[in-house]
Amino acid sequence: MKMIKKNLKYQSPGINEENRYEKLHTVTFDNSQEASILIAREICDLVKSKQEKKKNCVIGFATGSSPTKVYQEIIKIHNDESLSFNNVITFNLDEYFPIEKDDNNSYHNFMKENLFDHIDIPKENINIPSGDISEKDITKFCSNYEKKIEKYGGIDIQLLGIGRTGHIGFNEPGSHFNSTTRLITLDHTTRFDASKSFNGIENVPSKAITMGIRTIFNSKRIIMMAWGIQKGLIVKKSVENNITSLIPTTYLQNHKNTTLVSR
Ligand code: F6R
């Protein structure tokens, strides 16, 4: 029997008998390593093709456990194939608020440790929401974040994880389709899921600054990752439920270039 090698190329969901229940393009793998290698390859191919055209490549990065293998693969490609990332501009999805940049649990720290310290993206090209600004400056900060994304022509490729609440970025259930970068209150489940690394839920910040649904939706390509049994229920809802603000991932059913990659 001929083995069909899986790929991430976008296809309209729900068009074949075997994916008739899918409202979101989904590719399921036996393990997250195999999937992460393909995701890293797609990102690096885009960086390279933009480089050849002397263009910037704008990447939206996520934090958390879902993208870590992808980042390891990107670092490997950088080293093994001497691929430079000097044409890359990055925008991270979110950051806790309040939090200092050098806090072990900050997403600034996560990105440094897991990716930015190991590849050659110019420091000035890295953008992550600031968790250490004063509350009165947040609105201005968020509108500048949006303007900066626009200035670079929008996000070429956006990586997403899925929270058990169905959040993307930190857009918790109830988030409006038109939402843009803003301060939000984290759901209890989200804080509970983060409590281990913060040594107790009482230490998890109650708020975060996140790109909005609209910000994410405007990305030209979106890859959403969900690994393991603990994400099974929310993956099923994301793929099969009708679009509802109660499950923010379902908004992406209307996006014409989103692939959900799961295990
Ligand atoms: C992180 C983010 C979150 C996570 C989600 C899944 O930047 O925006 O939406 O992607 O909470 O987290 P993990 O991957 O740790 O299961």
Boltz pocket constraint, residues with backbone or C-beta under 6 A from the ligand:
constraints:
  - pocket:
      binder: B
      contacts: [[A, 61], [A, 62], [A, 63], [A, 64], [A, 65], [A, 66], [A, 67], [A, 93], [A, 94], [A, 160], [A, 161], [A, 162], [A, 163], [A, 164], [A, 167], [A, 168], [A, 169], [A, 170]]
      max_distance: 6.0
